[in-house]
Amino acid sequence: MIHLAYDGSINSDWVAWYALNLARHDPDHLLHIICIDTDEINTSEVQAKGAELERACAQVGVDVAFDIQPSSGSGPNGVFRDLVEHTPSTPDTLLLCGVRLKSGNAGYLSGTVAEKLLSDKNFNVMAVRVTQPGLLGAPRRFLIPVAGDHKGLMMGADILKRFSPNILRINLLRVIMLKRQLFKRLLNNQAKSLSEKGWAAMKGLDDELAQLTGVDGEKIDINVTVSDDWAQEVIISANRHKSHLILMEASRKDLRAKFLYGNPIEVVLRNTPCDVAIYRGV
């Protein structure tokens, strides 16, 4: 079942379109919208926007359960605790939330409710940064960085399956990472050998993904590159393929990182040419 953490902001309005489209192709055809009533929330405005969301959902056959809950505490920690309390901890739960609209000096994710939800393991979470609101949460060209975690990729496949009726292209990207000093001294034959190992690791992944999502295998491409900068390769690939959405799993290592300008998640969020969805499975 699809759940949406909603606060009435323009950012959460954009993320709501993703929730609507995921719920549209979810077996339950139900969207649970959760709003935590903090001091920053205009309740009457949220209720009015909630009614608009219900009408939009009804047009595509999605039922809505709109839930405004009182806040038990202030700041991101309080909102995080309340969302966890009011979201079912079941394997089929997927909670959507937004990241910061603007990064400023704090970054898009660091210290936010989204970061806390992604770091938690009560239920599946997808945090979205929307840069192309005109897509209305219906991307058709996907870039998926693959890090080798098969379980994480299967979670990504479960999300992709809900977009599959409208998918035009899926690009799977494997970046073979080297430390900068090693990369600078890398010989051509060494780069070729590493690339071949990467291709071997990706063998059959396109067929498996096609089977899991129902997407035509001809629409799935695989690319392998050797680099010392994972985030930059993801951004370059998204530009090259004119991607609508970068769908990537968040590792605990990246979520724990407190530095902003070298954290690969923050780098992608800051420089992305398209929407970004970061997910974590239970």
Sequence and secondary structure as in RCSB ss.txt:
>XXXX:A:sequence
MIHLAYDGSINSDWVAWYALNLARHDPDHLLHIICIDTDEINTSEVQAKGAELERACAQVGVDVAFDIQPSSGSG
PNGVFRDLVEHTPSTPDTLLLCGVRLKSGNAGYLSGTVAEKLLSDKNFNVMAVRVTQPGLLGAPRRFLIPVAGDH
KGLMMGADILKRFSPNILRINLLRVIMLKRQLFKRLLNNQAKSLSEKGWAAMKGLDDELAQLTGVDGEKIDINVT
VSDDWAQEVIISANRHKSHLILMEASRKDLRAKFLYGNPIEVVLRNTPCDVAIYRGV
>XXXX:A:secstr
 EEEE  SSHHHHHHHHHHHHHHHTSTT EEEEEEEE TT  HHHHHHHHHHHHHHHHHTT EEEEEEEE SSSH
HHHHHHHHHHHS   TT EEEEE  SS TTT SSTTSHHHHHHH  SSEEEEEE S GGGTT   EEEEE  S H
HHHHHHHHHHHHHGGG  EEEEEEEEE  HHHHHT  HHHHHHHHHHHHHHHTTHHHHHHHHH   GGGEEEEEE
EES HHHHHHHHHHHTT SEEEEE  HHHHH   SSS HHHHHHHH SSEEEEEE  
